[in-house]
């Protein structure tokens, strides 16, 4: 099993209220979920009206699929043009596929 996790730091330069930020972030999160079928949520900077930190997670059996999909998500968010990407951290975690049976 392969788990891909990402942290995407966004800047919303034209935003001036928390309500406006929540609208933009909800739009980004909903579109990413619909397009890529991943878990994504705002994980930090909730009270900063021009910053957002999104966490994204994908689980699969194929490392290349997870890596490619996470990169596509970053590009997709960038193409939306509703926020500027300041920083991206991606990590792939491998878990053993051996099944242990306990009684």
Secondary structure, 3 states (H helix, E strand, C coil): CEEEEEEEEEECCCCCCHHHHHHHHHHHHHHHHHHHCCEEEEEECCCCCCEEEEEEEEEECCHHHHHHHHHHHHHHHHHHCCCEEEEEEEEEEECCCCCCCCC
